[in-house]
């Protein structure tokens, strides 16, 4: 689970830097939907940066893991739906399908991490509660 959270944090932070520093390259190689708008690409980078920082903090703060993975799962699910709606609007066309399916698979994987984190949190809470009653 720790490796998964670290990978997600690194992904979100790297994507944020890529989007903010090179919005044209991001548009051409990753997000060729509609007209390019560098401002909106950099706006989206700020969301990725915030999630990446939160996930990075969750590596050292176990109580942050479930909430950060829940938010990340929701963000990936909503992002997947957005790509499904616009699946035929990317250029080249295969990019729309690739983006949707890769985001959907990532959503499922992150939901799996969330499930593991919830189990760990519940097990830890049970140990703390039992220990408090001794």
ABEGO torsion letter per residue (X at the ends): XAAAAAAAAAAAAAAAAAAAABAAAAAAAABBBEBBBAAAAAAAAAAAAAAAAAAAAAAABAAAAAAAAAAAAAAAAAAAAAAAAAAAABOBAAAAAAAAAAAAAAAAAAAAAAAAAAAAAAAAAAAAAAAAAX
